[in-house]
Amino acid sequence: MTHPDHDAPYNGAPHPAGQAPAGQAAVRLTAWVHGHVQGVGFRWATRSTALSLGLVGFASNYPDGRVLVVAEGPADSTRALAAWLRGGSTPGRVDTVVDAVGRPRGGYHDFEIR
């Protein structure tokens, strides 16, 4: 099997974190998650899911009870993360996700808990 981006042998490894495959633009997902999402392992589960999708960025608690999730990487992966945030299998209880997709700003090398 060859790597999807070139003719070199493909070992099944994902693309480097935060980088999109050839022909697919990298994007930035900014999602405000409302509900009972603090003190329940939500940020850690989000980090695990984001890393499994090859995304970089962060998840941060806000004093008003929301969690801000910023993730950069392939558009398909950010869509999958947004779907997961809304999907009902997250820790706690998600009432609403308000998100936007834009151009990546870069500067991330991992997915952090802030």
N, C-alpha and C positions, 0 to 999 in steps of 0.2 A: 504494500500500500504506500502511496506517496502522500506527502504533506499537502494539504489543500492549497497552499500558497506557492509551492514550487515542486520540482521533481525529486527532491531529496527524500529518502525514506522517512516515513511518518511513524513515530513511536506512540501515537495516541495522546501525547501530552497536550494540554491546552496551550493557547497562545500566552506569551508573557503577560502577567497581570496588567490590566488596564490598556492593553494594545488590541486593536481590532484586526481581524484577518484581512488580507488584501481584498479590496472591493467592498469592504464594509466600513463605514465611518465610525470612529469612536465618538461617543456622546457623553454628556453629563446629565445624570438623573438627580434632581433635587426633590425630595419627598418629605413633607411634613405629615407625621403619623399621629393621629388623635385617638384617644381612648385610654384604657388602662394598660399602658405600655412601659411604665417605669417600675423598677423593683421586681420584675418578673422574668428577667433573662432575655428580654426582647432585643437589646443591642447585641448581645453575644450570639444569639441565633441569627440575627441579621448579618453579623460579621461572617459567621460560618457559611451562610447561604451565598453572600457576596463573593467570598473567596472561592467557593466551589464553582462559581460562574466566571471566575477570572477577572473580577472587578476590584478596583482600588477606591479608597475614599474613607468615609468615617460615618459613625452614628453617634449622636450626642443628645443627652437629656437637656430639656429646657425647663426653667422654673415653673412654667404654666402646665406641665404634665405632658407636653408633646415630645416626640423624638424627631430630630432632624436627621435624615439619611441623605448623604451625598455619595454618589457612586459614579465612577467613570470607567468606560470600557466599550466593548462592542455593543451596538444598538440592540441586538437580539438578547444579549445578557442583561442589559438594563431593563428591557421589557419583561424579562423573566423575573427579575428582582421585584419590579413594581407589581407584577401579578402575584408573587409570593406574599408581598406585604398586604395585599387585599384578600388573599386566599383563604384565610381562616385557620391556617395551621401554625400561626405565629404564637409565641408565648403571650399570655395576657389576653387583652381584648382590643381589637382594632375597630374603631367606629368609622373613621374617615381617613383617607389618604389624599392629600392635595399635592400633586406633583407637576413638575415641568421638566422638559428635556431641552438641553441646549448644547452649545459647543463645550468641549472639555477645556479646563484651565490648566490641567497638569499639576505636577508637584507632589503627587501621591505615589508611594511605593508599596503600600500595604493597605489593608482595610483596618482602621483604628477604631477603638472605643474611646470616646472623649467624654 
